[in-house]
């Protein structure tokens, strides 16, 4: 990927953003597959979808990594909490809890 300073037109910038967005989608899809496996393991072990200490641990790690990477830690916190809520709902469906049509908007 080119450095932002090597992009001299809006078109070049937009192409780079679109490429990065595709990479982000692939990474989130990979995380979705990991969460699907987590739901299977939780089901096998009788564990709940929501494990509050794990949620806070994940968010704390993301916040700690965000600043040095150049990402606003508050934004990272909000994004991950939203993503985590979505994945918990996904796990609850596998575990037989929650309405499949229910959407968690937090």
C-alpha positions as a LaTeX table, in Angstrom:
\begin{tabular}{lrrr}
\hline
Residue & $x$ (\AA) & $y$ (\AA) & $z$ (\AA) \\
\hline
Unk1 & 0.00 & 0.00 & 0.00 \\
Unk2 & 1.24 & 3.44 & $-0.88$ \\
Unk3 & 1.84 & 6.01 & 1.79 \\
Unk4 & $-0.93$ & 8.64 & 1.93 \\
Unk5 & 1.64 & 11.27 & 0.95 \\
Unk6 & 2.31 & 9.30 & $-2.27$ \\
Unk7 & $-1.34$ & 9.68 & $-3.32$ \\
Unk8 & $-1.69$ & 12.89 & $-5.29$ \\
Unk9 & $-5.29$ & 12.86 & $-6.50$ \\
Unk10 & $-8.65$ & 12.12 & $-4.96$ \\
Unk11 & $-9.04$ & 9.25 & $-7.44$ \\
Unk12 & $-5.81$ & 7.62 & $-6.22$ \\
Unk13 & $-6.92$ & 8.17 & $-2.64$ \\
Unk14 & $-10.35$ & 6.65 & $-3.29$ \\
Unk15 & $-8.81$ & 3.59 & $-4.97$ \\
Unk16 & $-6.58$ & 3.09 & $-1.92$ \\
Unk17 & $-9.52$ & 3.51 & 0.49 \\
Unk18 & $-11.63$ & 1.04 & $-1.51$ \\
Unk19 & $-8.80$ & $-1.52$ & $-1.47$ \\
Unk20 & $-8.36$ & $-1.08$ & 2.27 \\
Unk21 & $-12.11$ & $-1.43$ & 2.81 \\
Unk22 & $-12.02$ & $-4.78$ & 0.96 \\
Unk23 & $-9.17$ & $-5.92$ & 3.23 \\
Unk24 & $-11.13$ & $-4.85$ & 6.32 \\
Unk25 & $-14.17$ & $-6.80$ & 5.10 \\
Unk26 & $-12.02$ & $-9.91$ & 4.64 \\
Unk27 & $-10.55$ & $-9.50$ & 8.12 \\
Unk28 & $-13.98$ & $-9.06$ & 9.69 \\
Unk29 & $-15.23$ & $-12.11$ & 7.81 \\
Unk30 & $-12.30$ & $-14.08$ & 9.25 \\
Unk31 & $-13.24$ & $-12.85$ & 12.73 \\
Unk32 & $-16.82$ & $-13.95$ & 12.08 \\
Unk33 & $-15.59$ & $-17.47$ & 11.31 \\
Unk34 & $-13.58$ & $-17.50$ & 14.54 \\
Unk35 & $-16.64$ & $-16.42$ & 16.49 \\
Unk36 & $-18.67$ & $-19.21$ & 14.87 \\
Unk37 & $-16.10$ & $-21.67$ & 16.18 \\
Unk38 & $-16.16$ & $-20.00$ & 19.60 \\
Unk39 & $-19.93$ & $-20.54$ & 19.71 \\
Unk40 & $-19.44$ & $-24.25$ & 18.98 \\
Unk41 & $-16.85$ & $-24.56$ & 21.75 \\
Unk42 & $-19.03$ & $-22.64$ & 24.18 \\
Unk43 & $-21.95$ & $-24.92$ & 23.35 \\
Unk44 & $-19.81$ & $-28.03$ & 23.93 \\
Unk45 & $-18.69$ & $-26.67$ & 27.31 \\
Unk46 & $-22.01$ & $-25.17$ & 28.43 \\
Unk47 & $-20.58$ & $-21.66$ & 28.50 \\
Unk48 & $-22.67$ & $-18.53$ & 27.91 \\
Unk49 & $-22.27$ & $-16.33$ & 24.85 \\
Unk50 & $-21.53$ & $-13.27$ & 26.99 \\
Unk51 & $-18.50$ & $-13.50$ & 29.24 \\
Unk52 & $-18.20$ & $-9.96$ & 30.64 \\
Unk53 & $-14.57$ & $-10.25$ & 31.74 \\
Unk54 & $-13.57$ & $-11.37$ & 28.25 \\
Unk55 & $-15.46$ & $-8.48$ & 26.65 \\
Unk56 & $-13.61$ & $-5.97$ & 28.83 \\
Unk57 & $-10.28$ & $-7.73$ & 28.21 \\
Unk58 & $-10.76$ & $-7.54$ & 24.43 \\
Unk59 & $-11.77$ & $-3.87$ & 24.56 \\
Unk60 & $-8.85$ & $-2.99$ & 26.84 \\
Unk61 & $-6.38$ & $-4.66$ & 24.46 \\
Unk62 & $-7.86$ & $-2.85$ & 21.47 \\
Unk63 & $-7.77$ & 0.51 & 23.27 \\
Unk64 & $-4.13$ & $-0.08$ & 24.21 \\
Unk65 & $-3.19$ & $-0.94$ & 20.62 \\
Unk66 & $-5.22$ & 1.87 & 19.06 \\
Unk67 & $-3.28$ & 4.92 & 20.20 \\
Unk68 & 0.18 & 3.72 & 19.12 \\
Unk69 & $-1.32$ & 2.65 & 15.77 \\
Unk70 & $-2.77$ & 6.14 & 15.20 \\
Unk71 & $-6.41$ & 5.25 & 15.89 \\
Unk72 & $-8.52$ & 7.16 & 18.41 \\
Unk73 & $-8.93$ & 4.75 & 21.37 \\
Unk74 & $-12.49$ & 5.99 & 21.98 \\
Unk75 & $-13.44$ & 5.15 & 18.40 \\
Unk76 & $-11.82$ & 1.73 & 18.71 \\
Unk77 & $-13.76$ & 1.15 & 21.94 \\
Unk78 & $-17.09$ & 2.03 & 20.31 \\
Unk79 & $-16.42$ & $-0.04$ & 17.18 \\
Unk80 & $-15.34$ & $-3.12$ & 19.10 \\
Unk81 & $-18.21$ & $-2.95$ & 21.57 \\
Unk82 & $-20.67$ & $-2.75$ & 18.67 \\
Unk83 & $-18.94$ & $-5.64$ & 16.91 \\
Unk84 & $-18.84$ & $-7.69$ & 20.11 \\
Unk85 & $-22.58$ & $-7.16$ & 20.68 \\
Unk86 & $-23.25$ & $-8.40$ & 17.16 \\
Unk87 & $-21.10$ & $-11.48$ & 17.71 \\
Unk88 & $-22.68$ & $-12.23$ & 21.09 \\
Unk89 & $-26.09$ & $-12.19$ & 19.37 \\
Unk90 & $-24.66$ & $-14.54$ & 16.74 \\
Unk91 & $-23.39$ & $-16.90$ & 19.46 \\
Unk92 & $-26.71$ & $-16.75$ & 21.30 \\
Unk93 & $-28.48$ & $-17.99$ & 18.17 \\
Unk94 & $-26.13$ & $-21.00$ & 18.05 \\
Unk95 & $-26.61$ & $-21.58$ & 21.76 \\
Unk96 & $-30.39$ & $-21.44$ & 21.34 \\
Unk97 & $-30.89$ & $-18.15$ & 23.12 \\
Unk98 & $-32.19$ & $-14.96$ & 21.61 \\
Unk99 & $-34.52$ & $-14.23$ & 18.77 \\
Unk100 & $-32.88$ & $-14.60$ & 15.33 \\
Unk101 & $-34.76$ & $-11.48$ & 14.18 \\
Unk102 & $-33.64$ & $-9.47$ & 17.19 \\
Unk103 & $-31.01$ & $-6.85$ & 16.49 \\
Unk104 & $-28.77$ & $-5.51$ & 19.22 \\
Unk105 & $-28.22$ & $-1.82$ & 18.61 \\
Unk106 & $-25.98$ & $-0.36$ & 21.30 \\
\hline
\end{tabular}
